[in-house]
């Protein structure tokens, strides 16, 4: 993600808006992971939890969506892109 190189918070906001719109039409576990991480970083834990719960319904065996999982420590380098 370009944010990692620039630190530009507008990039996170733009991605967050895009991802929320995208997830209305598609189901993508990597988009869920990125969005949840961004929402947590931006200080929206309730919204992140709502998306985490939604993702857990779609991907019940993915440990990244279990309630006790810290999204920032479970992402592989591939998932962070």
Secondary structure, DSSP 8 states (H G I E B T S, - for coil): -HHHHH--HHHHHHHHHHHHHHTTT---HHHHHHHHHHHHHTT-HHHHHHHHHHHHHH-TT-GGGSTT--HHHH--TTTT-
